[in-house]
Amino acid sequence: MLGARTTPAAGAAHARPGPAEPGPATASPRPGADAPELTAGDPTARAVAAVEHLLAGHLAGKLHEARAVDPVFAEDVVARLVAFVGRGGKRLRCAFAWCGWQAGGGAAGGAAAVVRVGAALELLQACALIHDDVMDGSPRRRGAPAMHTEFDAMHRAGGLLGEPEAFAASAAILAGDLVLAWADDLLAETALASPHGAALQREWAAMRGEMVAGQYLDVRAQAAGSSSVADAVRIACLKSALYTVERPLALGAAAAGASPAAIRALRAAGHSAGLAFQLRDDLLGAFGDPADTGKPADEDLRARKLTYLLAVAAESAERTGDAEAVRALAAGGSRPGGRDVAAMRAAIERTGARAAVETRIARLARESLGHFADSGAAEPVRREFAALVGRAAGTPAGSRTEDV
């Protein structure tokens, strides 16, 4: 995922929330009454538009509620969260939930539940990104200042007391906690209104635990200086692959009341596609253009994050006796500088790790499509899923992934 990055300069201007302030709302949208009609056009695009519509109304309600609690809290925290969620990303998770719902036999006219599940997933994603950026010290996200960077700038511009960095980290953690609570509440409301609510809640609870486990293992592997390929795969699956594709597919299918056999096939499809997504993100973290990714370049290499890409390169260097590559990729010591990062990139290329990861991504994408076909999904849904996998994995079926 993300690596360590620089802190904002002293005296940076107070970063204001970008979008126009939402209008007042007295309550969150009601289950079953909040999704616009899914009519003409591409089905996945319509579903994502429905999630965007729901999120806009839901967040307007949250901002209105926050103003009644405290205007400073509403302005400093909630308005920033509204702006952050509104900046989007690729909305892959809600799109995969939609594919799971269709593959699971979701009936026309009953899409409100899966739209709400998709919105809850996008709120959960906001929490994950905010907390991840704090842990990694990442200054930018989605082409704009990260949440803690905005709080740091606000502290400096306002002449507040204490250390700006400590204030920013604390405030961003609270913001992440708040948006996680919103996600949990939205999912719980949806589950209570659904005949399949118990299955939805089981999938959601498992996903949250997996995310935390993956994040912890990522932090621990970095502290331990691990170069294990097995560790890298385990972290990639738990930290990203499961909650990006596998669990969203299963949540969508659960909302449709899908059979256990269909859900097993969808989980297998999601596992392969989710791992392909994370391996693509590893490549972008090492070789991507910040103009495309919305994140600083070199972040994973500078922090020496344990990615599958780095682990494969280190293993290959040891096996072939490439002492120069071993030194470039070794853990420990100070944070790599520009020349060191260039040496790491060269070692990754020379060991064949970059090409090996590209090959595995392509294989995983193919495996995913095969598993999805086993779910019994109709051909049009299979085409939608293939296009989504192409976007997520950066394979020829779609565009490369840019923002997680």
C-alpha positions as CSV (number, residue, x, y, z in Angstrom):
1,M,0.0,0.0,0.0
2,L,1.6,3.3,1.1
3,G,5.1,4.1,2.3
4,A,6.5,6.9,4.5
5,R,6.4,10.4,3.1
6,T,7.4,13.9,4.0
7,T,5.5,16.2,6.4
8,P,4.0,19.5,5.2
9,A,6.1,22.7,5.4
10,A,5.7,25.0,8.3
11,G,3.3,27.8,7.7
12,A,1.3,25.9,5.1
13,A,-2.1,27.4,4.3
14,H,-5.2,26.1,6.0
15,A,-6.5,23.5,3.6
16,R,-10.3,24.0,3.3
17,P,-12.7,21.2,2.2
18,G,-13.0,21.3,-1.5
19,P,-16.7,20.7,-2.5
20,A,-19.5,23.2,-1.9
21,E,-21.1,22.7,1.5
22,P,-24.0,20.2,1.4
23,G,-27.4,21.5,2.3
24,P,-29.2,20.6,5.5
25,A,-30.8,17.2,6.0
26,T,-32.7,16.0,9.0
27,A,-31.8,12.3,8.8
28,S,-30.0,9.7,6.9
29,P,-31.8,8.2,3.9
30,R,-34.3,5.5,4.8
31,P,-33.5,1.9,3.8
32,G,-35.2,1.0,0.6
33,A,-36.0,4.7,-0.2
34,D,-32.6,6.1,-1.0
35,A,-31.5,4.6,-4.3
36,P,-32.3,6.3,-7.6
37,E,-33.8,4.2,-10.3
38,L,-31.2,2.0,-12.1
39,T,-32.5,2.4,-15.6
40,A,-30.7,3.0,-18.9
41,G,-26.9,2.8,-19.5
42,D,-24.1,0.5,-18.3
43,P,-25.3,-1.5,-15.3
44,T,-22.2,-1.1,-13.2
45,A,-21.9,2.6,-14.0
46,R,-25.6,3.1,-13.0
47,A,-24.9,1.2,-9.7
48,V,-21.9,3.4,-8.9
49,A,-23.9,6.5,-9.7
50,A,-26.6,5.3,-7.3
51,V,-24.0,4.8,-4.6
52,E,-22.7,8.3,-5.2
53,H,-26.2,9.7,-5.0
54,L,-26.8,7.9,-1.7
55,L,-23.5,9.0,-0.2
56,A,-24.2,12.6,-1.1
57,G,-27.5,12.6,0.8
58,H,-26.2,10.5,3.7
59,L,-23.2,12.7,4.2
60,A,-25.3,15.9,4.0
61,G,-27.3,14.4,6.8
62,K,-24.2,13.7,8.9
63,L,-22.9,17.2,8.4
64,H,-26.3,18.6,9.5
65,E,-26.3,16.4,12.6
66,A,-22.7,17.5,13.4
67,R,-23.6,21.2,13.3
68,A,-26.2,20.5,15.9
69,V,-23.6,18.9,18.1
70,D,-20.8,21.5,17.7
71,P,-20.1,23.9,14.9
72,V,-16.3,23.6,15.3
73,F,-16.4,19.9,15.1
74,A,-18.7,20.0,12.1
75,E,-16.3,22.4,10.3
76,D,-13.0,20.9,11.2
77,V,-13.8,17.2,11.0
78,V,-17.1,16.4,9.4
79,A,-16.8,18.8,6.5
80,R,-13.4,17.5,5.8
81,L,-14.7,13.9,5.8
82,V,-17.5,14.9,3.4
83,A,-14.9,16.4,1.0
84,F,-12.6,13.4,1.3
85,V,-15.3,10.8,0.6
86,G,-16.6,13.0,-2.2
87,R,-13.2,13.0,-4.0
88,G,-13.9,9.4,-4.7
89,G,-11.4,7.1,-6.1
90,K,-12.4,4.4,-8.5
91,R,-15.3,3.1,-6.4
92,L,-14.2,-0.5,-7.2
93,R,-15.6,-1.9,-4.0
94,C,-19.1,-0.8,-4.6
95,A,-18.9,-1.9,-8.2
96,F,-17.7,-5.4,-7.2
97,A,-20.6,-5.6,-4.6
98,W,-22.9,-4.8,-7.5
99,C,-21.4,-7.6,-9.6
100,G,-21.8,-10.0,-6.7
101,W,-25.4,-9.0,-6.3
102,Q,-26.2,-9.6,-9.9
103,A,-24.3,-12.9,-10.0
104,G,-26.2,-14.0,-6.8
105,G,-29.5,-13.5,-8.5
106,G,-30.4,-10.0,-7.4
107,A,-33.9,-9.2,-8.7
108,A,-34.7,-6.0,-10.7
109,G,-36.2,-3.4,-8.5
110,G,-34.6,-4.7,-5.4
111,A,-31.2,-3.0,-5.7
112,A,-31.6,-0.6,-2.7
113,A,-29.9,-3.0,-0.3
114,V,-26.8,-3.5,-2.4
115,V,-26.5,0.2,-3.1
116,R,-26.4,0.8,0.6
117,V,-23.9,-1.9,1.1
118,G,-21.7,-0.3,-1.6
119,A,-22.0,3.1,0.2
120,A,-21.0,1.5,3.5
121,L,-17.9,-0.1,1.7
122,E,-16.9,3.3,0.4
123,L,-17.1,4.8,3.9
124,L,-15.0,1.9,5.3
125,Q,-12.5,2.6,2.6
126,A,-12.2,6.2,3.7
127,C,-11.4,5.0,7.2
128,A,-8.8,2.6,5.9
129,L,-7.1,5.3,3.8
130,I,-7.1,8.0,6.5
131,H,-5.6,5.6,9.1
132,D,-3.1,4.1,6.6
133,D,-1.8,7.6,5.7
134,V,-1.3,8.4,9.4
135,M,0.7,5.2,10.0
136,D,2.8,5.7,6.8
137,G,3.2,9.5,7.2
138,S,1.8,9.9,3.7
139,P,1.2,13.6,2.8
140,R,-1.1,13.2,-0.2
141,R,-4.1,11.1,-1.2
142,R,-6.3,11.1,-4.3
143,G,-4.3,14.0,-5.7
144,A,-4.9,16.2,-2.6
145,P,-3.5,16.6,0.9
146,A,-4.1,13.6,3.1
147,M,-6.4,14.1,6.1
148,H,-3.6,14.5,8.7
149,T,-1.8,16.9,6.3
150,E,-4.9,19.1,6.3
151,F,-5.1,19.0,10.1
152,D,-1.3,19.9,10.4
153,A,-1.8,22.9,8.1
154,M,-4.9,24.0,10.1
155,H,-2.9,23.8,13.3
156,R,0.0,25.9,11.9
157,A,-2.2,28.4,10.2
158,G,-4.3,28.9,13.3
159,G,-1.4,29.3,15.7
160,L,-2.6,26.5,17.9
161,L,-0.5,25.3,20.8
162,G,1.5,22.1,20.9
163,E,3.1,20.0,18.1
164,P,1.3,20.2,14.8
165,E,2.2,16.6,13.9
166,A,0.8,15.2,17.1
167,F,-2.4,17.2,16.8
168,A,-2.8,16.2,13.1
169,A,-2.3,12.5,13.8
170,S,-4.8,12.5,16.7
171,A,-7.4,14.5,14.7
172,A,-7.1,12.2,11.6
173,I,-7.4,9.1,13.7
174,L,-10.6,10.5,15.2
175,A,-11.9,11.3,11.7
176,G,-11.1,7.8,10.6
177,D,-12.9,6.4,13.6
178,L,-16.0,8.5,12.9
179,V,-16.3,7.5,9.2
180,L,-15.9,3.8,10.3
181,A,-18.8,4.3,12.7
182,W,-20.9,5.7,9.8
183,A,-20.0,2.7,7.7
184,D,-21.0,0.3,10.5
185,D,-24.2,2.1,11.1
186,L,-25.2,2.1,7.5
187,L,-24.5,-1.6,7.1
188,A,-26.4,-2.4,10.3
189,E,-29.4,-0.4,9.2
190,T,-29.3,-2.3,5.9
191,A,-28.9,-5.7,7.5
192,L,-31.9,-5.0,9.9
193,A,-34.1,-4.2,6.9
194,S,-33.0,-7.2,4.9
195,P,-34.2,-10.8,5.0
196,H,-30.5,-11.7,4.5
197,G,-29.3,-9.4,7.2
198,A,-27.5,-12.1,9.3
199,A,-25.4,-13.2,6.3
200,L,-24.5,-9.5,5.5
201,Q,-23.4,-8.9,9.1
202,R,-21.2,-12.0,9.2
203,E,-19.4,-11.0,6.0
204,W,-19.0,-7.4,7.2
205,A,-17.6,-8.5,10.6
206,A,-15.1,-10.9,9.1
207,M,-13.9,-8.3,6.6
208,R,-13.2,-5.7,9.4
209,G,-11.2,-8.2,11.4
210,E,-9.2,-9.2,8.3
211,M,-8.4,-5.6,7.5
212,V,-6.9,-4.9,10.9
213,A,-4.9,-8.1,10.9
214,G,-3.4,-7.3,7.5
215,Q,-2.5,-3.7,8.6
216,Y,-0.9,-5.0,11.8
217,L,1.1,-7.7,9.9
218,D,2.2,-5.0,7.4
219,V,3.5,-2.8,10.3
220,R,5.2,-5.8,12.0
221,A,6.8,-7.1,8.8
222,Q,8.4,-3.7,8.2
223,A,9.6,-3.5,11.8
224,A,11.1,-7.0,11.5
225,G,12.7,-6.3,8.1
226,S,11.0,-9.3,6.6
227,S,11.7,-10.3,3.0
228,S,9.5,-13.4,3.0
229,V,7.4,-14.0,-0.1
230,A,4.8,-15.9,2.0
231,D,4.5,-13.0,4.4
232,A,4.1,-10.6,1.5
233,V,1.3,-12.6,0.0
234,R,-0.5,-13.0,3.4
235,I,-0.3,-9.3,4.0
236,A,-1.5,-8.5,0.5
237,C,-4.5,-10.8,0.9
238,L,-5.6,-9.6,4.3
239,K,-4.8,-5.9,4.0
240,S,-6.2,-5.3,0.5
241,A,-7.3,-8.2,-1.6
242,L,-10.1,-9.5,0.7
243,Y,-11.8,-6.2,1.3
244,T,-11.3,-4.8,-2.2
245,V,-12.8,-7.7,-4.1
246,E,-13.6,-10.9,-2.3
247,R,-15.7,-9.6,0.5
248,P,-17.5,-7.0,-1.6
249,L,-18.5,-9.7,-4.0
250,A,-19.7,-11.9,-1.1
251,L,-21.6,-9.0,0.5
252,G,-23.4,-8.3,-2.8
253,A,-24.2,-12.0,-3.2
254,A,-25.4,-12.2,0.4
255,A,-27.7,-9.2,-0.2
256,A,-29.3,-11.1,-3.1
257,G,-29.7,-14.3,-1.0
258,A,-27.3,-16.3,-3.2
259,S,-26.7,-20.0,-2.6
260,P,-23.6,-21.1,-0.6
261,A,-22.2,-22.6,-3.8
262,A,-22.5,-19.4,-5.7
263,I,-20.9,-17.4,-2.8
264,R,-18.0,-19.9,-2.7
265,A,-17.3,-19.4,-6.4
266,L,-17.5,-15.6,-6.0
267,R,-15.1,-15.7,-3.1
268,A,-12.6,-17.7,-5.2
269,A,-13.0,-15.2,-8.0
270,G,-12.6,-12.3,-5.7
271,H,-9.5,-13.8,-4.0
272,S,-7.7,-14.0,-7.3
273,A,-8.8,-10.6,-8.6
274,G,-8.1,-8.9,-5.3
275,L,-4.5,-10.3,-5.2
276,A,-4.0,-9.2,-8.8
277,F,-5.2,-5.7,-7.8
278,Q,-2.7,-5.5,-4.9
279,L,0.2,-6.7,-7.0
280,R,-0.6,-4.0,-9.6
281,D,-0.7,-1.5,-6.7
282,D,2.8,-2.8,-5.7
283,L,4.1,-2.1,-9.2
284,L,2.6,1.4,-9.2
285,G,4.1,2.1,-5.8
286,A,7.6,1.3,-7.2
287,F,7.3,2.5,-10.8
288,G,4.1,4.6,-11.0
289,D,3.7,8.2,-12.1
290,P,2.2,10.4,-9.3
291,A,0.2,12.2,-11.9
292,D,-1.6,9.0,-12.5
293,T,-1.7,7.5,-9.1
294,G,-2.5,10.6,-7.0
295,K,0.3,9.5,-4.5
296,P,4.0,10.4,-4.2
297,A,6.4,8.3,-6.2
298,D,8.9,5.9,-4.5
299,E,6.9,5.7,-1.3
300,D,7.0,1.9,-0.9
301,L,10.6,1.7,-1.8
302,R,11.7,4.5,0.5
303,A,9.9,2.9,3.4
304,R,11.0,-0.6,2.2
305,K,7.5,-1.9,2.6
306,L,7.2,-5.6,2.3
307,T,5.4,-6.0,-1.0
308,Y,5.3,-9.2,-3.1
309,L,7.4,-7.3,-5.7
310,L,10.2,-6.6,-3.3
311,A,10.0,-10.1,-1.7
312,V,10.3,-11.8,-5.1
313,A,13.2,-9.5,-6.1
314,A,15.1,-10.2,-2.8
315,E,14.5,-13.9,-3.1
316,S,15.8,-14.0,-6.7
317,A,18.8,-11.9,-5.8
318,E,19.8,-14.3,-3.0
319,R,19.2,-17.4,-5.2
320,T,21.3,-16.1,-8.1
321,G,24.0,-14.6,-5.9
322,D,23.5,-11.1,-7.1
323,A,25.3,-9.3,-4.3
324,E,24.6,-5.8,-5.7
325,A,20.9,-6.5,-5.8
326,V,21.0,-8.1,-2.3
327,R,22.6,-4.9,-0.9
328,A,20.2,-2.6,-2.7
329,L,17.1,-4.5,-1.4
330,A,18.3,-5.3,2.1
331,A,16.3,-4.2,5.1
332,G,17.8,-2.1,7.9
333,G,19.8,1.2,7.9
334,S,18.6,4.6,7.2
335,R,15.7,5.5,4.9
336,P,16.8,5.2,1.2
337,G,17.6,8.4,-0.6
338,G,17.1,9.1,-4.3
339,R,20.2,7.1,-5.5
340,D,19.3,4.2,-3.3
341,V,15.7,4.1,-4.6
342,A,17.1,4.1,-8.2
343,A,19.3,1.2,-7.2
344,M,16.3,-0.7,-5.8
345,R,14.4,-0.1,-9.0
346,A,17.3,-1.4,-11.0
347,A,17.6,-4.5,-8.8
348,I,13.9,-5.2,-9.2
349,E,14.2,-5.0,-13.0
350,R,17.5,-7.0,-13.1
351,T,16.3,-9.9,-11.0
352,G,13.2,-10.3,-13.2
353,A,10.8,-9.5,-10.4
354,R,8.9,-6.8,-12.3
355,A,8.3,-9.2,-15.2
356,A,7.4,-12.1,-12.8
357,V,4.8,-9.9,-11.0
358,E,3.2,-8.9,-14.4
359,T,3.0,-12.5,-15.3
360,R,1.3,-13.5,-12.1
361,I,-1.2,-10.6,-12.3
362,A,-2.2,-11.8,-15.8
363,R,-2.6,-15.4,-14.5
364,L,-4.6,-14.3,-11.4
365,A,-6.9,-12.2,-13.6
366,R,-7.6,-15.3,-15.8
367,E,-8.2,-17.5,-12.8
368,S,-10.6,-15.0,-11.4
369,L,-12.8,-15.0,-14.6
370,G,-12.9,-18.8,-14.5
371,H,-14.1,-18.9,-10.9
372,F,-16.7,-16.2,-11.6
373,A,-18.1,-18.3,-14.4
374,D,-18.5,-21.1,-11.9
375,S,-21.0,-18.9,-9.9
376,G,-23.6,-19.4,-12.6
377,A,-23.6,-15.6,-13.5
378,A,-25.2,-14.7,-16.8
379,E,-23.0,-13.7,-19.7
380,P,-23.7,-9.9,-19.4
381,V,-22.7,-10.0,-15.7
382,R,-19.5,-12.0,-16.6
383,R,-18.6,-9.3,-19.1
384,E,-19.1,-6.6,-16.5
385,F,-16.9,-8.5,-14.0
386,A,-14.2,-9.0,-16.6
387,A,-14.1,-5.2,-17.3
388,L,-13.9,-4.5,-13.6
389,V,-11.0,-7.0,-13.1
390,G,-9.3,-5.3,-16.1
391,R,-9.5,-2.0,-14.3
392,A,-8.4,-3.3,-11.0
393,A,-5.5,-5.4,-12.2
394,G,-4.4,-3.2,-15.0
395,T,-4.8,-6.0,-17.6
396,P,-5.7,-5.4,-21.2
397,A,-9.4,-5.8,-20.4
398,G,-9.4,-2.4,-18.7
399,S,-7.4,0.6,-17.5
400,R,-4.8,0.4,-14.8
401,T,-5.7,1.0,-11.3
402,E,-4.9,4.5,-10.1
403,D,-6.4,5.2,-6.7
404,V,-7.2,2.6,-4.0
